[in-house]
Amino acid sequence: MSAGQITILLNQTKSKSKTDLDHIYALLYQEIKAVAQNQLAHVHNNNTISATVLAHECYLKLLQTENPNHQDRKHLLNYLAKAMRRFLIDQIRSKNRVKRKGSLRYEVSQILGADDVEINVIEIDRLIDILAEVDAHLAELFEQKVIFNFTFKELADIFGLSERQVIRQWNQAKTLILTLIENQDGSE
Amino acid sequence: MDLNKLKQANQIYEALADKTIDEAISQLNTYDNLDQEVITLVKSLITNSQQSSAYFDQKVSQHYQPQLNKTWQAGDQIGGYELMELIGQGGMSMVYKAQRIDSETQKPVAIKIFNLPNQSPELKARFQAEQRILSGLSHPNVIEFHHGENTPQGDSFIVMELIDGGLPIDQYVTDQKLHRKDIITLLIQAADALQYAHNQLIIHRDVKPSNLIITHSGQLKVLDFGIAKLLNPNNLAPDKQPAKTQAQNTLMALTPSFASPEQINAQDIDVSTDVFSLAAVAVFLLTGQLPFPKNRMLTACADDETHVRKLLKTHVQDQDLRNILSQALHQDRTLRYGNMFAFKEDLSAWLAQKPVSASKDSWWYRLNRFAVRRTALFTTSLLLLTTILIAVIALSLQNKAIKNEAKKAEAVKNFMLDAFSVTDPNVSQGVDLSTRDLLRLSANKMSVDNGMDPVIKFDLYLALALANGQLGYYPEAIALLNDALTLQPNDEEATALLAQYLFNAGQIQSVNKLLTQTRETDFRSSSHQSAIIRVRANVLAQAGQYKQALTQFDRLKALKTTDMDSIKNQALLAEIYFLKGDSSRSIELLEQLKIKHPLPETDVLNLSLNSDLAQYYDRVGNYSAAMALTQENIKAYRKILGDDHPDLGVAYNALSAFQWLDGQLDDALVSAEISQEIFRKRYGDSSEGLSQSHGNAGMVYYYQNNHEAAIKELTLAADMLAGIFGKDHPETMNAKYNLATILNASGQPQKALPIILHMYQVESDTLGKSHRSTLYTQQSLALTLANLEKFEQAIAHGKECTELITQNFTEEADFINHANSVMGKIYFMAGNHELAIEHYLRHINGWTEGNKNNHAHSLNQLAMSYQSIKQFNLAAKFYQKWTVLLAQIYGETDVKYLAGLLDWAEAAHHMNHIDQANTLQRQVQSILTENDLNLPDVQSRIKQLSR
């Protein structure tokens, strides 16, 4: 991928059509895959890599190649987060399919950990979508913190807010997510 | 879920975000027209906003990060141990069974490995805290902690005691099919452990069934002080936050089924949180269901109380237990038990109080032990054994050995004072409740002193148990002895004491259990051996198995014993004979014993012997001797125990009974009043002793012909006993019987009949027709029937009864004789005066000692009978005898005597003995004048007769 390609795409398509968005995600997805493979190559049998680390690595790589300005950085992250989520979900789902030749050589468990975690990832993914309907901004903030594990300072930077505001919003997002969790099955 | 509602809720929540929870909720409550669901959501948001990030991590963030850096498996090595198998898994840790690598002999342990994501300093701090907490705790019911470490890779783990084959308490309860009492007994162990922790300023905060493990031997261990918090934040170095923030940093259980409302609402925690949770576990174990509704987190526990109350009502029959648990589960902390000690106390008291099931044996035991408990009017005072027995001995079945040298108790008290430097608030000459409180305090403190050498601790427990036992506080003594036996199982002395106290406290089932497990032949000390044998014999005798009891007694003879033991052995033998019905032998034994082994007046044993002897005297009808001994005891009690001691009340009850038997009616009332005051002071408005004194007062009023007052007192007594023992309990029935008797006598036989009939049936069934009690009841029944003019039935019963008495109680002249007076009464009422006279004469001629009132009554009746069959001279003769006796009993200026004279005068008129009549009237008049008596009723009666 050429430098800045994705960013240009992001900027170009202000009112993005679905095809455009798909294209962007496809590019990002590729990036993620590449980074993942790279990381896993360095990993022991028993060890895992974390999704967060993966996401972070991707982001760093993209920062370098894309070199976005501040505004674009935010967009980039946004899309990357969504792409990442999709990537993870795909990993989980493919695990249950019959193994196809030449497809994923690594198992999700190597990225995420134990089995029951996978279920929760799918769950949380869904919750983020629901949260987005209640408050889009909080959902975005939440997504980025959770997936990239940014510090509050970094998030403040990304979103152009004060750290205090970010913390407050993070708490709000957390609260809503917890409420969503409770109100779904009534237990736990 | 409706997202629009959530949006709305979110908006409201944001508006309230700056307020405290209380303010926010009050504000929320002021909004009108809000959808209920929206309100619920807002509350949920408010609650969730209090969750810490650690909680959130657990639920969300962690899923994007690996749980373990390394997965531990069997075969792995850690810190010098080899992991054998996974035995448990929690949210933050995994527990393995492990074996020390370089040692084959060391027992396997449990190792808890924490999987802490590197990014969580909070969890790491928690781990360190847990280490610190656990290392400070040492208690038999708290899991033993060895040490904690970090591996080079940065994994944290702790090594602890392995409970191999232990089960969580809910599983144990189900598997063993435990009953209420056993469940509560187990939970008391947990309460002990938690109380201990509280004394170390540690609150557990996660009390739930999976944290209460029962070992193979049935011992309970509390686990997982993982989220426990130290009250004193200074003890937790890195976490110098005040309690409130600490609470906010709680890692909430994922299913808070047992958490307290303050935990759920993230408020301040105190020790009552653990009380709450333990009570919640109790409800779960007793009912098989979770105590609270599922949505309690959302409703901020609003429905908790109603839910659990309903649950208790349907599943737990016992009112007392329900009350205890309800109190512990109050939403409002200030209404709960303030601490674990209070909760435990009530549970223990509940355990102890529940009497051995009213099996035939125990009934029989009580009835026989205090054989006749009648204060019936139609019977001689033989039957008044009731009061005497009850008063002097019965009540003290609980407190049998109470009368102990205050000196010894004082010595123990001083020892405790020295040992624990507690100031004694009340140095009185008597041994009073403050000593009791002191003893309890000492026991409590002791369990905290984990630095104490277990041998010394054992001795102290024993000493405390003895002190409590001597003061008659058996439940406490028993608990202490059980503690002692945990330290040194099978200790002879402790076992012997335990057997005695269990017996004294009436816990026959427990005694039998203990006796089955005890092999006293292996004991080294013959004193302890005899103690056990004596308890065996006693239990057998009480159950009516005299032969076996005596067989046991024979074993005693073979043992070399101290003087003390010899005395106790003889006392036991006397008791056995008494129960067999051979009281004269008992008397012989004890009288000889007192000569052979004279004891100081205030010696415990002496008082005890006196009590027994009084009982035996009474049984054979030697009331003066019985009374004398009782008065001696009273003096001694005062000396030792002071003026307020409840046993003094007991003694006064006895004295009161003797007094009114003897005709000293006013004195009897005074004694009853004294005892009432003592009992009210000590025990409040309802107690056995109090009911007894009311019963006595009732009897006195009856004899004073104040039927209304009599009925009032006796009803009070009966009601009190019904409240204490239950309405069909022998004690209650007794009191009702007395009431029935008075009802009878005051002209309400129709009310009395059902009561007496019921008693008779019950006694015939349980005791047999020839039992003393049954026979007395039968007599009353006969009289009641006669009162109701059912003469045929009355006579039938009367005859049968007399015959049975004559057959079965040949040695007891007074008993037989009394039957005569009963028959006389029946015939009199039936109008068959010849037979009435016949029986009355027999009665009077056979009368030696006893109820003078009754004797007088017979004389009166005789006179009236003769009058009816027109044998006027004989009638006059007996009127005279009667009035003379009245003068003897009550004195010449007493209204009863004067009334008696006037009755005679009236009769004389009818018999046409006009001169006699006039003489009598003049006699009465002069007594009035000479003594300046103001008796208007008597006066007017004289006037009437003069016309």
Interface residues (C-beta under 8 A of the other chain):
Chain A: N46 N47 T48 I49 S50 A51 T52 L112 G113 A114 V117 N120 V121 I124 I130 E133 V134 D135 V146 I147 N149 R168 N171 Q172 K174 T175 L176 I177 L178 T179 L180 I181 E182 N183 Q184 G186 S187 E188
Chain B: M1 L3 L6 K7 N10 Y13 E14 A17 L41 S44 L45 N48 S49 Q51 S53 F56 K59 V60 S61 Q62 H63 Y64 Q65 P66 Q67 L68 N69 K70 T71 Q119 L254 T255 K294 N295 M297 L298
